[in-house]
Amino acid sequence: MKQNKIVLESIFWFDIFEWPFTKTELWRFSPVRENLIISKPEKTEMESIDSFNGFYFLQGKKSLFEKRILRQKIVIKKLKIAKKAAEILSFIPFIKMIALCNDVAYFNAPKESDIDFFIVAKSGKIWTVRILSVMALFFFGIWRHKKKIKDRICLSFFVCDDNLDIETFSYENDILLKYWTPNHFPLFSREKTYQKFLESNQWIKNDFPNYFKNIPSPKIRVQQKIFQILSEKLLNNNVGNVIEKFFKAVQLQIMGKKAPWQKDKDVIISDKILKFHENDRRKYFKKIFEEK
């Protein structure tokens, strides 16, 4: 059946990350709008679908059900740290959005993992936002750096609010980016930046027409602080521009004057995007998926 093939493709992809699906999640990541009817496929060389307690996975992978339940409990604890970090960063001027991404956003994080933030900054202020974010989380002891990883906030992805289309740094047939982009979990958003992010990535709906917004719980949503508003008014001028250039120079000096380690679409250093994924594994996971 066509639908079984659709179901298998998603299950194969998330099996790489040891994450079984619910039927709702399968529908959400389906390229067809129709309701999914999951049936046992005929025996072929492909592994068949199995299910347990409403979760779907490849045959012989029932243990993933217990692993997912355990990881969801782990993520609940990590969400408290993420909210604390977002509260701290909500004081920083020119931050327009803070969203969870990667394992914690999927509610599939192992105990030793960090917490990845995707941050949107006001155009022309990305270097100011990054250095103040790093300093703030370093002061509170929750910034991920060197070997300090577990439950630390990873600040490796910043974009400007006029550069929200994630597809611009996609590789050919970039399956990881396709699944990664819609799964952002916003903790803090002002001036409808999260909605603008979704609008800028309408290509998602070509692959996942059933995609729905990740609306955060009121218990997680972080409110804007008056200090942020006032500091922006003081710095949204020529003085703020000079500070931005200074912060850029300082950070480039630390990274290396010409950032010689910048490479292709894995590590990007510009006034619009700061993406520090030296171990970007998109090509690796694509290869694994195609082999599956």
Secondary structure, DSSP 8 states (H G I E B T S, - for coil): -HHHHHHHHHHHHHHTTT--EEHHHHHHT-SS-S----------SS--EEEETTEEEETT-THHHHHHHHHHHHHHHHHHHHHHHHHHHTTSTTEEEEEEEHHHHTT---TT--EEEEEEE-TT-HHHHHHHHHHHHHHTT-B-BTTB-TT-EEEEEEEETT---GGGG--TT-HHHHHHGGG-EEEEE-TTHHHHHHHHTTTHHHH-TT-------TTT-----HHHHHHHHHHSSHHHHHHHHHHHHHHHHHH-TT-TT-BTTTEEESSSEEEE-TT--HHHHHHHHHH-
